[in-house]
Amino acid sequence: MTDLKSNVVDALRCVYDPEMPSVNILDLGLVYELNVSKDGVVDIEHTLTSMVCPYADEICKSIEDAVKQLVQQQMDYQQDL
């Protein structure tokens, strides 16, 4: 695992669904795919706990904020829901 990918995984372990605050989104299985290209592009495919999740925007923003801190200057980020 690349350093950036490892750092992204660590960052995602700090993101929680407010309805289940004791389990992070990785351990909940909400992240389906995480790819980091050689050019440093981070692509995350994830879902929510339900189609009508009242915290959808908050969770997506938390994922974006966590990853963008790592990639803000030299790399790119894409999130697929």
PyMOL commands that set and color helices and strands:
alter all, ss='L'
color gray80, all
select helices_A, chain A and resi 3-12+56-71
alter helices_A, ss='H'
color red, helices_A
select strands_A, chain A and resi 16-17+20-24+31-36+41-46+76-80
alter strands_A, ss='S'
color yellow, strands_A
deselect
rebuild
show_as cartoon
